[in-house]
Amino acid sequence: MSAAFAHRHLLAIEGMGPDDIDLLLDAAETHVEVNRGEVKKGASLRGRTVINLFFENSTRTRTSFELAGKRLGADVINMSVATSSVKKGETLIDTAMTLNAMHVDVLVVRHPESGAVHLLSEKVNCSVINGGDGTHEHPTQALLDALAIRRRKGRLGGLSVAICGDVAHSRVARSNIHLLNIMGARVRVVAPPTLLPANIDRMGVEVFHDMARGLAGCDIVMMLRLQTERMQGALVPSTREYFHFFGLDRDKLAVAQPDALVMHPGPMNRGIEIDSVIADDIDRSLIREQVEMGVAVRMACLEALVEHRQTLRND
């Protein structure tokens, strides 16, 4: 990287500046081309150790981080929480002490409780990347979304982005709202009142409860997964009714810009949040590109944090 990343950890988008975001996105651009080539493995993190510590199940994020670390030459270990001492009653602090004794370089953590990753970062000597904590943030998802948008639209500033669906339980929505605001985009959220957080009016977004009004003239339509596992009680009458009013189909997308792009962080509930015809439209859907960009962005994040640690040691 031509410039140094100024942070020891990557815990949230909130608090980052546009230069931080541009640095990571620019670095990720170089990895996209490498990942599309025949020889994908480099050596910039040779001799480094990356541990994926996931307290929640994940396919995309964990696999993406594993690929990212291995393609940079790092030793990558996936810790299975289901069979670990954590499951036997070990505290988060005890886990931190154990990891410190192993001299890990980067720890990627996903946890069901908001703030748990930040707590762990204060107790370990290594750098920590937040792989998603509760309903708080998922910073690398917002970065990969931003990279996918920037590559197709050429910019982030000035775009109108509608984030639709279960905003209340979505760490992806929060990270994207912060990033898009930082980079100068105009952000709308579209959801029933029951699926919006109480503080939404303080997050710098326009709020809509109707898809036709919320999507009108938008450049990007970002759908969210309906997170029934986090809901306390029935917040939507039925999935069928939810799709009728808030699921994305051709009729609802028609009011957006003619070249509007569609996104979804996955996993998708087809026929509930998004119609398959839209999800699989190669001209309008960025969903597969989001997955591809995830590996490149996470490679850039791992490199940035390791370089930051090295700079501190040299100083």
C-alpha positions as CSV (number, residue, x, y, z in Angstrom):
1,M,0.0,0.0,0.0
2,S,1.3,3.5,-0.9
3,A,-0.2,4.9,2.3
4,A,-0.5,3.3,5.7
5,F,-3.8,2.3,7.3
6,A,-4.1,4.3,10.5
7,H,-6.0,1.8,12.6
8,R,-4.9,-1.2,14.7
9,H,-8.2,-2.9,14.4
10,L,-11.1,-2.9,12.0
11,L,-14.2,-3.0,14.3
12,A,-16.6,-0.6,12.6
13,I,-17.1,1.7,9.7
14,E,-18.3,4.4,12.1
15,G,-15.3,6.5,13.0
16,M,-13.4,5.9,9.7
17,G,-12.7,8.6,7.3
18,P,-13.1,8.7,3.5
19,D,-9.3,8.3,3.1
20,D,-9.3,5.1,5.1
21,I,-12.1,3.7,3.0
22,D,-10.5,4.7,-0.3
23,L,-7.2,3.2,0.8
24,L,-8.8,-0.2,1.4
25,L,-11.0,-0.1,-1.7
26,D,-8.0,0.9,-3.9
27,A,-5.9,-2.0,-2.4
28,A,-8.8,-4.4,-3.0
29,E,-8.9,-3.4,-6.7
30,T,-5.4,-4.9,-7.2
31,H,-6.5,-8.2,-5.6
32,V,-9.5,-8.5,-7.8
33,E,-7.3,-8.9,-10.9
34,V,-5.0,-11.3,-9.1
35,N,-7.9,-13.5,-8.0
36,R,-9.1,-13.7,-11.6
37,G,-5.7,-15.0,-12.7
38,E,-4.4,-18.5,-12.8
39,V,-1.9,-18.1,-10.0
40,K,-3.8,-16.6,-7.0
41,K,-1.4,-17.2,-4.2
42,G,1.0,-14.5,-2.9
43,A,3.4,-14.2,-0.1
44,S,2.8,-10.9,1.6
45,L,1.5,-12.5,4.8
46,R,3.9,-15.5,4.8
47,G,4.7,-16.5,8.3
48,R,1.7,-14.7,9.7
49,T,-1.2,-16.4,11.6
50,V,-4.8,-15.6,11.1
51,I,-7.5,-17.2,13.3
52,N,-11.2,-17.2,12.3
53,L,-13.2,-17.3,15.6
54,F,-16.9,-17.5,14.7
55,F,-19.4,-17.7,17.5
56,E,-22.2,-17.7,14.9
57,N,-22.5,-19.9,11.8
58,S,-21.3,-18.4,8.6
59,T,-20.6,-19.7,5.1
60,R,-19.7,-16.7,3.0
61,T,-17.8,-14.6,5.5
62,R,-15.7,-17.3,7.1
63,T,-14.9,-19.0,3.7
64,S,-14.1,-15.5,2.3
65,F,-11.7,-14.7,5.1
66,E,-10.1,-18.2,4.9
67,L,-9.5,-17.8,1.2
68,A,-8.2,-14.2,1.7
69,G,-5.6,-15.2,4.3
70,K,-4.4,-18.3,2.3
71,R,-4.1,-16.4,-0.9
72,L,-1.8,-13.9,0.9
73,G,0.3,-16.8,2.2
74,A,-0.8,-16.7,5.8
75,D,-1.4,-19.7,8.1
76,V,-5.2,-19.7,8.6
77,I,-7.0,-21.6,11.4
78,N,-10.7,-21.9,11.7
79,M,-11.6,-22.3,15.4
80,S,-14.8,-24.3,15.9
81,V,-16.6,-22.7,18.8
82,A,-19.1,-25.6,18.9
83,T,-16.4,-27.9,20.1
84,S,-14.1,-25.4,21.8
85,S,-13.5,-24.5,25.5
86,V,-15.7,-21.5,24.9
87,K,-18.7,-23.9,24.6
88,K,-17.6,-25.5,27.8
89,G,-17.9,-22.2,29.8
90,E,-14.6,-20.4,29.1
91,T,-15.1,-16.6,29.2
92,L,-14.3,-14.3,26.4
93,I,-11.4,-12.9,28.5
94,D,-10.0,-16.4,29.0
95,T,-10.2,-16.9,25.3
96,A,-8.2,-13.7,24.8
97,M,-5.5,-14.8,27.2
98,T,-5.2,-18.2,25.3
99,L,-4.9,-16.5,22.0
100,N,-2.3,-14.0,23.3
101,A,-0.2,-17.0,24.3
102,M,-0.3,-18.3,20.8
103,H,1.1,-15.0,19.3
104,V,-1.6,-14.6,16.6
105,D,-1.3,-11.8,14.1
106,V,-4.9,-11.2,13.1
107,L,-8.1,-12.4,14.7
108,V,-11.4,-12.4,12.8
109,V,-14.3,-12.6,15.1
110,R,-18.1,-13.0,14.6
111,H,-20.3,-12.9,17.7
112,P,-24.0,-12.8,18.3
113,E,-23.7,-10.0,20.9
114,S,-23.1,-6.4,19.9
115,G,-19.9,-5.0,21.5
116,A,-18.3,-8.5,22.1
117,V,-15.7,-8.1,19.4
118,H,-14.7,-4.7,20.7
119,L,-14.3,-6.1,24.2
120,L,-12.1,-8.9,22.8
121,S,-10.0,-6.4,20.9
122,E,-9.1,-4.7,24.2
123,K,-7.8,-7.9,25.7
124,V,-5.6,-9.3,22.8
125,N,-2.2,-8.2,21.5
126,C,-3.1,-8.9,17.9
127,S,-5.2,-7.0,15.4
128,V,-8.9,-7.8,15.3
129,I,-11.4,-7.7,12.4
130,N,-15.1,-7.6,13.2
131,G,-16.8,-10.3,11.1
132,G,-20.2,-9.2,12.4
133,D,-21.3,-8.5,16.0
134,G,-24.9,-8.8,16.9
135,T,-26.9,-6.0,15.3
136,H,-24.0,-3.6,15.6
137,E,-21.7,-3.6,12.5
138,H,-20.2,-5.8,9.7
139,P,-17.6,-3.5,8.3
140,T,-16.0,-5.8,5.6
141,Q,-19.5,-6.4,4.1
142,A,-20.0,-2.6,3.7
143,L,-16.6,-2.4,2.1
144,L,-17.2,-5.1,-0.4
145,D,-20.6,-3.6,-1.2
146,A,-18.9,-0.3,-1.8
147,L,-16.3,-1.9,-4.1
148,A,-19.0,-3.6,-6.1
149,I,-20.9,-0.4,-6.5
150,R,-17.8,1.7,-7.4
151,R,-16.6,-0.8,-10.0
152,R,-20.0,-0.6,-11.8
153,K,-20.9,3.0,-11.2
154,G,-17.5,4.6,-11.1
155,R,-18.2,6.4,-7.9
156,L,-20.0,6.4,-4.6
157,G,-20.6,10.1,-4.0
158,G,-23.9,11.5,-5.3
159,L,-25.5,8.1,-5.8
160,S,-29.0,7.5,-4.3
161,V,-29.1,4.2,-2.4
162,A,-32.2,2.5,-1.0
163,I,-31.6,0.0,1.8
164,C,-34.8,-2.1,2.1
165,G,-36.2,-4.6,4.6
166,D,-35.2,-5.7,8.1
167,V,-33.0,-2.7,9.0
168,A,-33.7,-3.1,12.7
169,H,-31.8,-6.4,13.0
170,S,-29.2,-5.7,10.3
171,R,-25.5,-5.0,11.1
172,V,-25.0,-4.9,7.3
173,A,-27.5,-2.0,7.1
174,R,-25.7,0.0,9.8
175,S,-22.3,-0.4,8.3
176,N,-23.5,0.5,4.9
177,I,-25.4,3.6,6.1
178,H,-22.2,4.8,7.8
179,L,-20.0,4.1,4.8
180,L,-22.3,5.6,2.2
181,N,-22.8,8.7,4.3
182,I,-19.1,9.1,4.7
183,M,-18.5,8.8,1.0
184,G,-21.2,11.3,0.0
185,A,-24.0,9.1,-1.2
186,R,-27.7,9.8,-0.4
187,V,-29.2,7.0,1.7
188,R,-32.8,6.0,2.1
189,V,-34.2,3.2,4.2
190,V,-37.5,1.4,3.2
191,A,-39.2,-0.8,5.7
192,P,-42.3,-1.3,7.8
193,P,-42.1,0.7,11.1
194,T,-41.7,-2.6,13.0
195,L,-38.4,-3.3,11.2
196,L,-36.7,0.0,11.7
197,P,-34.5,0.8,14.7
198,A,-35.6,3.4,17.2
199,N,-32.7,5.8,16.4
200,I,-33.1,5.7,12.6
201,D,-33.9,9.4,12.4
202,R,-30.4,10.2,13.7
203,M,-28.5,8.1,11.2
204,G,-28.6,10.6,8.3
205,V,-31.1,8.7,6.1
206,E,-34.5,9.4,4.6
207,V,-37.2,7.0,5.9
208,F,-39.9,5.4,3.7
209,H,-42.6,2.9,4.5
210,D,-43.6,2.3,0.9
211,M,-41.4,0.7,-1.8
212,A,-42.9,2.8,-4.7
213,R,-41.9,6.0,-3.0
214,G,-38.7,4.7,-1.5
215,L,-37.2,3.3,-4.7
216,A,-38.2,6.2,-7.0
217,G,-35.2,7.4,-8.9
218,C,-32.7,5.3,-6.9
219,D,-29.3,4.2,-8.4
220,I,-28.9,1.2,-6.1
221,V,-31.4,-1.0,-4.4
222,M,-30.0,-3.0,-1.5
223,M,-32.2,-5.7,-0.1
224,L,-31.8,-7.2,3.4
225,R,-32.4,-10.6,4.8
226,L,-35.5,-11.0,7.0
227,Q,-33.7,-12.1,10.2
228,T,-36.4,-14.0,12.0
229,E,-33.9,-15.6,14.4
230,R,-33.3,-12.2,16.0
231,M,-36.9,-11.1,16.2
232,Q,-38.8,-11.0,19.5
233,G,-42.3,-11.8,18.5
234,A,-44.0,-11.5,15.1
235,L,-42.9,-8.3,13.5
236,V,-44.4,-9.1,10.1
237,P,-47.9,-10.7,9.5
238,S,-46.6,-13.4,7.2
239,T,-43.8,-13.9,4.7
240,R,-46.2,-13.9,1.9
241,E,-47.6,-10.6,2.9
242,Y,-44.1,-9.2,3.5
243,F,-43.1,-10.1,-0.1
244,H,-46.2,-8.5,-1.5
245,F,-45.4,-5.2,0.1
246,F,-41.6,-5.2,0.6
247,G,-40.2,-8.0,-1.6
248,L,-38.3,-6.8,-4.7
249,D,-39.9,-7.7,-8.0
250,R,-39.9,-6.2,-11.5
251,D,-42.9,-3.9,-10.8
252,K,-41.3,-2.4,-7.7
253,L,-37.9,-2.0,-9.4
254,A,-39.5,-0.2,-12.4
255,V,-39.7,3.1,-10.4
256,A,-35.9,3.1,-9.8
257,Q,-33.4,4.4,-12.4
258,P,-33.4,2.4,-15.6
259,D,-29.8,1.3,-14.9
260,A,-30.4,0.8,-11.2
261,L,-28.4,-2.1,-9.7
262,V,-29.7,-4.7,-7.2
263,M,-27.8,-6.0,-4.2
264,H,-28.3,-8.5,-1.3
265,P,-25.7,-9.5,1.3
266,G,-26.9,-13.1,1.4
267,P,-28.1,-15.6,2.2
268,M,-31.2,-14.8,0.1
269,N,-34.7,-15.9,0.9
270,R,-36.0,-16.0,-2.6
271,G,-39.7,-15.2,-2.9
272,I,-39.6,-13.4,0.5
273,E,-37.1,-10.5,0.1
274,I,-36.4,-10.8,-3.6
275,D,-37.8,-12.4,-6.7
276,S,-35.5,-15.0,-8.4
277,V,-36.0,-13.2,-11.8
278,I,-34.4,-10.1,-10.3
279,A,-31.7,-11.9,-8.2
280,D,-30.5,-13.8,-11.3
281,D,-30.6,-10.8,-13.8
282,I,-27.0,-10.5,-14.9
283,D,-27.5,-6.9,-16.1
284,R,-29.1,-5.6,-12.9
285,S,-27.9,-7.9,-10.1
286,L,-24.6,-7.3,-8.3
287,I,-25.1,-10.3,-5.9
288,R,-22.5,-12.6,-7.4
289,E,-20.0,-9.7,-7.7
290,Q,-20.5,-9.0,-4.0
291,V,-19.3,-12.5,-3.2
292,E,-16.3,-12.0,-5.5
293,M,-15.4,-8.6,-4.1
294,G,-15.6,-10.1,-0.6
295,V,-12.3,-12.0,-1.0
296,A,-10.5,-9.1,-2.5
297,V,-11.6,-6.7,0.2
298,R,-10.7,-9.0,3.0
299,M,-7.3,-9.5,1.5
300,A,-6.8,-5.8,1.6
301,C,-8.0,-5.5,5.2
302,L,-5.7,-8.3,6.4
303,E,-2.7,-6.7,4.6
304,A,-3.5,-3.3,6.0
305,L,-3.7,-4.4,9.6
306,V,-0.5,-6.5,9.4
307,E,1.4,-3.6,7.7
308,H,0.1,-1.3,10.5
309,R,1.5,-3.7,13.2
310,Q,4.8,-3.9,11.3
311,T,5.0,-0.1,11.1
312,L,4.5,0.2,14.9
313,R,7.2,-2.4,15.5
314,N,9.7,-0.5,13.3
315,D,8.9,2.8,15.1
